[in-house]
């Protein structure tokens, strides 16, 4: 597995999200942009959750840290 495939979300999953949202057709450029945006947002949330765990003195990021990151606390 290459480093890129380890750090990106599957394009098929991104297309499926678009189709589940009601799209009949989706361009490859739209799928790629959704993939990049979703990955970027996920990284930001993960970094926030890690910081919340550290500031609480926790070495494990748990669901509450992620919930707080998602809610913007």
Secondary structure, 3 states (H helix, E strand, C coil): CCHHHHHCCCHHHHHHHHHHCCCCCCCHHHHHHHHHHHHHHHHHHHHHHHHHHHHCCCCCCCHHHHHHHHHCC
